[in-house]
């Protein structure tokens, strides 16, 4: 019986999506952007930041949903563990690549001596701003009730 429970626990954990906080960036060479000027670097950084922020939200929702399903499965009804979608998908790979892209763009901007104050916010800054805005929205929603 212990073996079966252990097997289900291992399968459940292996099938869960990773929190985006734990996904490390993939390496992208800054040489990819060597022909870009500062304006092009800025535009690309803006796109990468926005897309990374969107993927973070999506991956966080997926990881949270998997955690809830695993909790319900382990506590109440183990067959729900089979409904876990199974690990990280293409969105997680894209998220890791985009994090690497942003770092490569930042290095290219430094090498080109671009004005760093004119660069768009990093993906981490965008994510933090969105989380703070969501917190404020929840607070204001509670205070209206």
GROMACS elastic network, one bead per residue, 0.5 to 0.9 nm:
[ bonds ]
;  ai    aj funct       b0    kb
    1     4     6  0.52264   500
    1     5     6  0.63921   500
    1     6     6  0.86415   500
    2     5     6  0.51760   500
    2     6     6  0.60510   500
    2     7     6  0.84818   500
    3     6     6  0.50814   500
    3     7     6  0.60106   500
    3     8     6  0.86374   500
    4     7     6  0.50270   500
    4     8     6  0.62313   500
    4     9     6  0.86134   500
    5     8     6  0.52005   500
    5     9     6  0.61982   500
    5    10     6  0.86896   500
    6     9     6  0.50653   500
    6    10     6  0.61822   500
    6    11     6  0.85938   500
    7    10     6  0.51941   500
    7    11     6  0.61703   500
    7    12     6  0.85535   500
    8    11     6  0.50596   500
    8    12     6  0.59924   500
    8    13     6  0.85610   500
    8    74     6  0.86636   500
    8    78     6  0.80035   500
    8    81     6  0.77690   500
    9    12     6  0.50791   500
    9    13     6  0.61743   500
    9    14     6  0.85453   500
    9    70     6  0.88001   500
    9    74     6  0.76994   500
    9    81     6  0.88154   500
   10    13     6  0.52287   500
   10    14     6  0.60630   500
   10    15     6  0.85071   500
   11    14     6  0.51154   500
   11    15     6  0.60503   500
   11    16     6  0.87512   500
   11    81     6  0.81219   500
   11    82     6  0.87218   500
   12    15     6  0.51452   500
   12    16     6  0.64007   500
   12    70     6  0.64906   500
   12    73     6  0.87396   500
   12    74     6  0.88201   500
   12    81     6  0.59087   500
   12    82     6  0.78518   500
   12    84     6  0.73120   500
   12    86     6  0.84258   500
   13    16     6  0.53581   500
   13    17     6  0.86577   500
   13    70     6  0.79463   500
   13    87     6  0.86541   500
   14    17     6  0.82740   500
   14    86     6  0.71270   500
   14    87     6  0.64201   500
   15    66     6  0.83292   500
   15    81     6  0.85947   500
   15    82     6  0.88272   500
   15    84     6  0.60447   500
   15    85     6  0.65037   500
   15    88     6  0.82680   500
   16    62     6  0.87410   500
   16    63     6  0.68017   500
   16    66     6  0.55809   500
   16    67     6  0.71205   500
   16    70     6  0.80316   500
   16    84     6  0.66186   500
   16    85     6  0.72733   500
   16    86     6  0.57063   500
   16    88     6  0.75513   500
   17    20     6  0.88158   500
   17    59     6  0.76943   500
   17    60     6  0.87260   500
   17    62     6  0.65107   500
   17    64     6  0.84112   500
   17    65     6  0.88739   500
   17    66     6  0.65248   500
   17    67     6  0.83788   500
   17    84     6  0.87776   500
   17    85     6  0.80163   500
   17    86     6  0.67946   500
   17    88     6  0.50212   500
   17    89     6  0.81419   500
   17    92     6  0.87965   500
   18    21     6  0.81999   500
   18    22     6  0.67337   500
   18    23     6  0.71870   500
   18    59     6  0.78465   500
   18    60     6  0.83372   500
   18    62     6  0.85697   500
   18    63     6  0.59224   500
   18    87     6  0.69701   500
   18    88     6  0.63159   500
   18    92     6  0.82275   500
   19    22     6  0.55849   500
   19    23     6  0.70174   500
   19    56     6  0.87677   500
   19    59     6  0.67576   500
   19    60     6  0.58474   500
   19    61     6  0.89423   500
   19    62     6  0.83429   500
   19    63     6  0.54886   500
   19    64     6  0.80060   500
   20    23     6  0.51274   500
   20    24     6  0.83858   500
   20    55     6  0.86025   500
   20    56     6  0.59598   500
   20    57     6  0.85512   500
   20    59     6  0.60132   500
   20    60     6  0.61345   500
   20    63     6  0.81249   500
   20    92     6  0.74994   500
   20    95     6  0.80385   500
   20    96     6  0.88572   500
   21    24     6  0.79556   500
   21    56     6  0.83746   500
   21    60     6  0.85116   500
   23    92     6  0.74466   500
   23    93     6  0.88070   500
   23    95     6  0.79287   500
   23    96     6  0.63581   500
   24    95     6  0.88682   500
   24    96     6  0.59437   500
   24    99     6  0.78227   500
   24   100     6  0.86298   500
   25    28     6  0.88356   500
   25    95     6  0.77056   500
   25    97     6  0.60947   500
   25    98     6  0.74453   500
   25   101     6  0.85045   500
   25   103     6  0.86741   500
   26    93     6  0.85130   500
   26    95     6  0.88811   500
   26    96     6  0.52646   500
   26    97     6  0.50137   500
   26    98     6  0.78485   500
   26    99     6  0.69200   500
   26   101     6  0.80733   500
   27    96     6  0.87393   500
   27    97     6  0.73788   500
   27    99     6  0.86461   500
   27   100     6  0.52086   500
   27   101     6  0.77654   500
   27   103     6  0.85235   500
   27   104     6  0.80941   500
   28    31     6  0.85831   500
   28    32     6  0.78370   500
   28    97     6  0.74897   500
   28    98     6  0.89006   500
   28    99     6  0.89747   500
   28   100     6  0.52777   500
   28   101     6  0.57064   500
   28   102     6  0.87149   500
   28   103     6  0.77603   500
   28   104     6  0.58473   500
   29    32     6  0.58823   500
   29    33     6  0.82030   500
   29   100     6  0.84424   500
   29   101     6  0.81198   500
   29   103     6  0.89644   500
   29   104     6  0.58629   500
   29   105     6  0.89279   500
   30    33     6  0.56489   500
   30    34     6  0.68289   500
   30   101     6  0.82104   500
   30   103     6  0.80214   500
   30   105     6  0.62935   500
   30   106     6  0.82721   500
   30   107     6  0.62207   500
   30   108     6  0.54871   500
   31    35     6  0.82235   500
   31   104     6  0.80304   500
   31   108     6  0.75096   500
   32    35     6  0.77430   500
   32    36     6  0.87386   500
   32   104     6  0.80339   500
   32   105     6  0.87156   500
   32   108     6  0.87578   500
   33    36     6  0.52986   500
   33    37     6  0.85373   500
   33    41     6  0.75457   500
   33   104     6  0.77359   500
   33   105     6  0.67798   500
   33   108     6  0.63242   500
   33   109     6  0.89312   500
   34    37     6  0.81255   500
   34   108     6  0.66420   500
   34   111     6  0.88757   500
   34   112     6  0.84410   500
   36    39     6  0.78565   500
   36    40     6  0.56033   500
   36    41     6  0.60608   500
   36   108     6  0.84333   500
   36   112     6  0.89993   500
   37    40     6  0.53641   500
   37    41     6  0.62131   500
   37    42     6  0.86756   500
   37   109     6  0.84396   500
   37   112     6  0.76014   500
   37   114     6  0.85362   500
   38    41     6  0.50195   500
   38    42     6  0.60789   500
   38    43     6  0.86587   500
   38   108     6  0.88622   500
   38   109     6  0.65404   500
   38   112     6  0.71540   500
   38   113     6  0.83147   500
   38   114     6  0.56129   500
   38   115     6  0.81486   500
   38   119     6  0.89904   500
   39    42     6  0.50756   500
   39    43     6  0.62749   500
   39    44     6  0.86633   500
   39   114     6  0.87589   500
   40    43     6  0.51124   500
   40    44     6  0.61288   500
   40    45     6  0.84616   500
   41    44     6  0.51625   500
   41    45     6  0.59898   500
   41    46     6  0.85293   500
   41   105     6  0.63800   500
   41   106     6  0.82872   500
   41   108     6  0.77723   500
   41   109     6  0.66985   500
   41   114     6  0.89037   500
   41   119     6  0.84673   500
   42    45     6  0.50999   500
   42    46     6  0.61643   500
   42    47     6  0.87715   500
   42   105     6  0.84506   500
   42   109     6  0.82795   500
   42   118     6  0.78509   500
   42   119     6  0.55930   500
   42   120     6  0.66581   500
   43    46     6  0.51507   500
   43    47     6  0.64309   500
   43    48     6  0.87295   500
   43   119     6  0.87356   500
   43   120     6  0.83270   500
   44    47     6  0.51525   500
   44    48     6  0.61088   500
   44    49     6  0.84979   500
   44   102     6  0.85631   500
   44   105     6  0.78266   500
   45    48     6  0.50346   500
   45    49     6  0.59318   500
   45    50     6  0.84934   500
   45   101     6  0.83206   500
   45   102     6  0.61727   500
   45   105     6  0.65440   500
   45   106     6  0.79425   500
   45   119     6  0.75597   500
   45   120     6  0.66397   500
   45   121     6  0.84440   500
   45   122     6  0.79641   500
   46    49     6  0.51667   500
   46    50     6  0.61902   500
   46    51     6  0.86190   500
   46   119     6  0.79903   500
   46   120     6  0.55599   500
   46   121     6  0.75389   500
   46   122     6  0.82559   500
   46   123     6  0.89159   500
   47    50     6  0.52296   500
   47    51     6  0.61014   500
   47    52     6  0.84314   500
   48    51     6  0.52271   500
   48    52     6  0.58998   500
   48    53     6  0.84479   500
   48    98     6  0.61844   500
   48    99     6  0.79976   500
   48   101     6  0.72871   500
   48   102     6  0.63521   500
   48   122     6  0.87936   500
   48   123     6  0.76585   500
   49    52     6  0.51835   500
   49    53     6  0.61192   500
   49    54     6  0.86771   500
   49    98     6  0.81420   500
   49    99     6  0.84625   500
   49   102     6  0.72485   500
   49   120     6  0.78434   500
   49   121     6  0.71626   500
   49   122     6  0.57909   500
   49   124     6  0.82130   500
   49   125     6  0.89289   500
   49   126     6  0.72683   500
   50    53     6  0.51880   500
   50    54     6  0.63052   500
   50    55     6  0.87553   500
   50   122     6  0.88858   500
   50   123     6  0.68838   500
   50   126     6  0.75988   500
   51    54     6  0.50599   500
   51    55     6  0.61902   500
   51    56     6  0.85368   500
   51    95     6  0.83982   500
   51    98     6  0.79180   500
   51   123     6  0.83852   500
   52    55     6  0.51282   500
   52    56     6  0.60597   500
   52    57     6  0.87517   500
   52    94     6  0.84637   500
   52    95     6  0.59703   500
   52    96     6  0.87975   500
   52    98     6  0.62111   500
   52    99     6  0.70381   500
   52   123     6  0.59603   500
   52   124     6  0.87427   500
   52   127     6  0.86740   500
   53    56     6  0.50410   500
   53    57     6  0.64582   500
   53    58     6  0.88092   500
   53    95     6  0.89334   500
   53   123     6  0.56627   500
   53   124     6  0.76518   500
   53   126     6  0.63762   500
   53   127     6  0.55716   500
   53   130     6  0.86685   500
   54    57     6  0.53497   500
   54    58     6  0.64203   500
   54    59     6  0.87283   500
   54   127     6  0.85785   500
   55    58     6  0.50020   500
   55    59     6  0.59396   500
   55    60     6  0.83258   500
   55    91     6  0.67578   500
   55    92     6  0.78975   500
   55    94     6  0.82193   500
   55    95     6  0.62573   500
   56    59     6  0.51787   500
   56    60     6  0.59302   500
   56    61     6  0.85512   500
   56    92     6  0.87543   500
   56    95     6  0.73222   500
   56   127     6  0.75554   500
   57    60     6  0.51413   500
   57    61     6  0.62336   500
   57    62     6  0.86700   500
   57   127     6  0.81143   500
   58    61     6  0.52671   500
   58    62     6  0.63032   500
   58    63     6  0.87242   500
   58    91     6  0.83888   500
   59    62     6  0.50210   500
   59    63     6  0.60828   500
   59    64     6  0.85144   500
   59    88     6  0.86697   500
   59    91     6  0.73370   500
   59    92     6  0.70839   500
   59    95     6  0.88067   500
   60    63     6  0.51084   500
   60    64     6  0.60730   500
   60    65     6  0.85165   500
   61    64     6  0.51128   500
   61    65     6  0.60735   500
   61    66     6  0.85762   500
   62    65     6  0.51240   500
   62    66     6  0.61658   500
   62    67     6  0.85963   500
   63    66     6  0.51295   500
   63    67     6  0.61579   500
   63    68     6  0.87117   500
   64    67     6  0.50475   500
   64    68     6  0.62716   500
   64    69     6  0.86529   500
   65    68     6  0.51546   500
   65    69     6  0.61948   500
   65    70     6  0.85761   500
   65    84     6  0.89202   500
   66    69     6  0.50256   500
   66    70     6  0.60288   500
   66    71     6  0.84966   500
   66    84     6  0.62105   500
   66    85     6  0.78314   500
   66    86     6  0.89055   500
   67    70     6  0.50891   500
   67    71     6  0.61067   500
   67    72     6  0.86253   500
   68    71     6  0.50402   500
   68    72     6  0.61632   500
   68    73     6  0.84029   500
   69    72     6  0.51720   500
   69    73     6  0.59215   500
   69    74     6  0.84945   500
   69    80     6  0.67538   500
   69    81     6  0.67896   500
   69    83     6  0.79681   500
   69    84     6  0.70133   500
   70    74     6  0.59404   500
   70    75     6  0.83752   500
   70    78     6  0.83845   500
   70    80     6  0.76142   500
   70    81     6  0.60231   500
   70    84     6  0.76959   500
   71    74     6  0.52854   500
   71    75     6  0.60250   500
   71    76     6  0.80804   500
   72    75     6  0.52690   500
   72    76     6  0.53630   500
   72    77     6  0.63697   500
   72    78     6  0.76411   500
   72    80     6  0.74530   500
   72    81     6  0.84043   500
   73    76     6  0.55756   500
   73    79     6  0.65806   500
   73    80     6  0.51309   500
   73    81     6  0.53628   500
   73    82     6  0.88958   500
   74    77     6  0.65707   500
   74    78     6  0.55221   500
   74    80     6  0.86203   500
   74    81     6  0.77535   500
   75    78     6  0.74339   500
   76    80     6  0.89797   500
   77    80     6  0.60797   500
   77    81     6  0.81329   500
   78    81     6  0.56277   500
   78    82     6  0.80726   500
   79    82     6  0.57677   500
   79    83     6  0.77541   500
   80    83     6  0.53480   500
   80    84     6  0.74219   500
   81    84     6  0.56362   500
   82    85     6  0.80522   500
   83    86     6  0.84799   500
   84    87     6  0.83335   500
   85    88     6  0.88152   500
   86    89     6  0.81686   500
   88    91     6  0.74145   500
   88    92     6  0.56782   500
   88    93     6  0.77870   500
   89    92     6  0.56157   500
   89    93     6  0.68246   500
   89    94     6  0.89499   500
   90    93     6  0.50496   500
   90    94     6  0.61013   500
   90    95     6  0.84816   500
   91    94     6  0.50294   500
   91    95     6  0.60052   500
   91    96     6  0.86439   500
   92    96     6  0.62334   500
   92    97     6  0.85939   500
   93    96     6  0.52033   500
   93    97     6  0.62144   500
   93    98     6  0.86296   500
   94    97     6  0.50057   500
   94    98     6  0.60300   500
   94    99     6  0.85553   500
   95    98     6  0.51617   500
   95    99     6  0.62276   500
   95   100     6  0.86998   500
   96    99     6  0.52085   500
   96   100     6  0.64261   500
   96   101     6  0.87189   500
   97   100     6  0.50738   500
   97   101     6  0.61257   500
   97   102     6  0.87170   500
   98   102     6  0.61304   500
   98   103     6  0.86172   500
   99   102     6  0.52464   500
   99   103     6  0.64973   500
   99   104     6  0.87956   500
   99   123     6  0.78791   500
  100   103     6  0.51550   500
  100   104     6  0.61946   500
  100   105     6  0.85886   500
  101   104     6  0.50627   500
  101   105     6  0.60912   500
  101   106     6  0.85553   500
  102   105     6  0.50412   500
  102   106     6  0.61199   500
  102   107     6  0.86321   500
  102   122     6  0.77623   500
  102   123     6  0.80968   500
  103   106     6  0.50155   500
  103   107     6  0.62047   500
  103   108     6  0.85694   500
  104   107     6  0.51255   500
  104   108     6  0.61286   500
  104   109     6  0.85901   500
  105   109     6  0.60786   500
  105   110     6  0.86161   500
  106   109     6  0.50465   500
  106   110     6  0.62953   500
  106   111     6  0.86705   500
  106   116     6  0.86720   500
  106   119     6  0.88343   500
  107   110     6  0.50904   500
  107   111     6  0.61764   500
  107   112     6  0.86179   500
  108   111     6  0.50214   500
  108   112     6  0.61133   500
  108   113     6  0.84781   500
  108   114     6  0.87080   500
  109   112     6  0.51206   500
  109   113     6  0.60585   500
  109   114     6  0.52070   500
  109   115     6  0.80099   500
  109   116     6  0.74652   500
  109   119     6  0.87381   500
  110   114     6  0.61164   500
  110   115     6  0.83578   500
  110   116     6  0.76025   500
  111   114     6  0.77779   500
  113   116     6  0.81128   500
  114   117     6  0.87361   500
  114   118     6  0.81474   500
  114   119     6  0.83929   500
  115   118     6  0.55964   500
  115   119     6  0.71823   500
  116   119     6  0.53125   500
  116   120     6  0.87594   500
  117   120     6  0.82022   500
  119   122     6  0.85400   500
  121   124     6  0.80006   500
  121   125     6  0.58521   500
  121   126     6  0.63891   500
  122   125     6  0.51586   500
  122   126     6  0.63434   500
  122   127     6  0.86668   500
  123   126     6  0.50520   500
  123   127     6  0.60880   500
  123   128     6  0.85274   500
  124   127     6  0.51125   500
  124   128     6  0.61055   500
  124   129     6  0.85766   500
  125   128     6  0.50830   500
  125   129     6  0.61067   500
  125   130     6  0.86046   500
  126   129     6  0.50811   500
  126   130     6  0.61487   500
  126   131     6  0.85751   500
  127   130     6  0.51418   500
  127   131     6  0.61477   500
  127   132     6  0.86078   500
  128   131     6  0.50972   500
  128   132     6  0.61481   500
  128   133     6  0.85536   500
  129   132     6  0.51148   500
  129   133     6  0.60720   500
  129   134     6  0.85579   500
  130   133     6  0.50148   500
  130   134     6  0.60893   500
  130   135     6  0.85476   500
  131   134     6  0.50795   500
  131   135     6  0.61695   500
  131   136     6  0.86674   500
  132   136     6  0.61944   500
  132   137     6  0.85486   500
  133   136     6  0.50851   500
  133   137     6  0.61007   500
  133   138     6  0.86288   500
  134   138     6  0.61813   500
  134   139     6  0.85959   500
  135   138     6  0.51456   500
  135   139     6  0.61983   500
  135   140     6  0.86425   500
  136   140     6  0.60763   500
  136   141     6  0.84195   500
  137   140     6  0.51558   500
  137   141     6  0.60071   500
  137   142     6  0.86016   500
  138   142     6  0.61996   500
  138   143     6  0.86589   500
  139   142     6  0.51762   500
  139   143     6  0.62314   500
  139   144     6  0.87792   500
  140   143     6  0.50787   500
  140   144     6  0.63161   500
  140   145     6  0.89902   500
  141   144     6  0.53875   500
  141   145     6  0.68564   500
  142   145     6  0.54631   500
